[in-house]
Amino acid sequence: MTASPAREIGVGLVSVGWMGQLHSRAYTRLPHVYPELGLRPRLVRAADTAEAGRAYATDVLGYEGATADYREVLADPDVDVVSICAPNFLHAEVGIAAARAGKHFWIEKPVGRGAHETAAIRDAAIAAGVATTIGFNYRQPPAIRKARQLIAEGALGRITNVRGRFFGGFSSDPQSPRAWRFVRETSGSGVLGDLMGHLVDLVHFLLGPIGSVTATTGTFITERPGLPGSPDAGRMLPVENDDYANMLLRFDDSAFAAGALGTLDASWIAVGPQAEYAIEIFGTEGSLRWDFERLNELEVAIRRPGESVGYARLMADASFPEFSRFQPGPGTSMGYDDLKVIEARGFLLAATGSASGTSTIHDALASAQVLTAAEESAASGLWVATPVVEGHTAHVR
Ligand SMILES: NC(=O)c1ccc[n+]([C@@H]2O[C@H](COP(=O)([O-])OP(=O)(O)OC[C@H]3O[C@@H](n4cnc5c(N)ncnc54)[C@H](O)[C@@H]3O)[C@@H](O)[C@H]2O)c1
C-alpha cells in the first residue's frame, strides 16, 4: 500500500531575523517529526527590508523567492499561511493585512503594542475567518504539558499561589546598542510586553485567567549607544521603556486556580540568569517547579502523610506529552527549536481546519489585557481588573 501524497501548504514569511529563521526551520522539520499529519510546507516567499535577510531566505532556508515588500508575500496566490516575525511595531499592520488577504497567520509575541492594537488584529482575524497561532512557545515543553496534566488531575490539591520569574541577561550589558526593542514607537512596552507577556500566557495556560493585578515597572539602564552603522552610532540615546516589571495577581473566578494568588516578575537586564524562565506552583497537597534553563526537567513534591516531603526531579520521558516525538528516552534533551516544531504543527492543524490545541489571537488579547492593566496599575498604584477574553484557551474548571 502506498501512502497518500502529503498536502502542500504554501508558506510566506515576514522578516528573516531570529524568529523568522526559527519558524522556517520548524516548517522544514514538521514532516519529519509528524509524518502522519500529511502536510508538506513549501517555503514560497519571504520578505525582509535587509538584503542579507532576503539572501538568507533564498540561499539558506530555501524560499523560492524573496522581496523587500511584505505585501508581495500576502498577495502571492501560492502562499496559504504566513509567519509574521517582524519587529513589534509592524505586527498590527501586517497582521491585519494578512487577515484581509485571507491568509492564516502564526504571529510572534507581543502581538500588538498593548491591548488596543491586539484587539484590532483579533477583530480582523475574526472578520476574515482565518486561523491564528501565537509564538507563546513556553506552552510547548513536554514538562509544562505534564505539569498542566498534574494540576488538572488535582495532584497538587487546591492551588494556593504561583510564583514566576522570567529573568533574561540578554540586555544586561549597558553597551549593547539601542535596538528597536528599547524604543516605545517600535516596541511598545519593554520587558513587560516581551518576557512578562510569555509568563502571563504560561500562567493562563497552567492555571487560568488572571482577574486583577497590581504592578510596578522600572528602567535601570536609561541610555544605550546608537546602532552601529546608523546615523546615531557613537551617541548615547534614551531607553524609552521598562527593563524590569513585577506584578501581584488574583485569578478570575472562572480560573482553574480561582481563589489563588500570585507574584510574577520579569527582567531582561539580570546579570547571572541567561534565560531563567521559571515558574513555581503551590497547592495544598503538593508543589511543582520548572525552569527553561532545564527544559527537560520537572520538579514535583507531593505531601504524603507520615512521609518526609521534598522535590523529586522527573526527567522528561515518553510519559510526557510530545517528548517521544523528538527523543527516544529520558536524559537525551529536547531543545528550544523543538518547541517551535510543536507550535508549527498546531498552526498548520488550525490552518487546515482541525482542532489544534495551540494558543490563538484570543490568548494574545488575554495576555495583552493583563499587561495593559499592569501598565495602568504601575502608573496609578492601584489594582486593575482584567476582563476575561471570549474564546481564550486558558485553564478553566
Ligand atoms: N517567541 C519567542 O520566544 C521570541 C523570541 C525572540 C523574539 N520574539 C519576537 O519575534 C519578533 C521578531 O524578533 P527577532 O528577535 O526575530 O527580531 P530580529 O531583530 O532578529 O529580526 C527582525 C527582522 O525584521 C526585519 N525587518 C525590519 N523591518 C522590516 C520590514 N518593514 N519588513 C520586513 N522585515 C523587516 C529586519 O531586517 C530583521 O531581519 C518580535 O516581535 C519579538 O518580540 C519572540
The ligand as an ORCA input file, in Angstrom:
! r2SCAN-3c Opt
* xyz 0 1
  N       8.648     33.567     20.935
  C       9.810     33.957     21.410
  O      10.349     33.346     22.338
  C      10.502     35.129     20.790
  C      11.894     35.287     20.911
  C      12.509     36.381     20.276
  C      11.720     37.320     19.586
  N      10.377     37.149     19.534
  C       9.532     38.129     18.804
  O       9.741     37.911     17.397
  C       9.668     39.160     16.696
  C      10.950     39.322     15.894
  O      12.052     39.282     16.789
  P      13.507     38.818     16.292
  O      14.311     38.561     17.531
  O      13.382     37.764     15.266
  O      13.988     40.184     15.608
  P      15.319     40.428     14.775
  O      15.753     41.796     15.177
  O      16.253     39.270     14.873
  O      14.792     40.430     13.276
  C      13.901     41.402     12.802
  C      13.939     41.341     11.273
  O      12.909     42.205     10.778
  C      13.407     42.803      9.592
  N      12.576     43.968      9.258
  C      12.614     45.214      9.755
  N      11.698     45.990      9.133
  C      11.053     45.205      8.237
  C      10.009     45.429      7.286
  N       9.434     46.634      7.142
  N       9.589     44.388      6.523
  C      10.159     43.158      6.659
  N      11.150     42.905      7.534
  C      11.604     43.915      8.305
  C      14.846     43.111      9.945
  O      15.626     43.374      8.783
  C      15.257     41.826     10.664
  O      15.736     40.845      9.747
  C       9.439     40.228     17.771
  O       8.078     40.527     17.849
  C       9.918     39.576     19.060
  O       9.272     40.070     20.217
  C       9.753     36.075     20.082
*
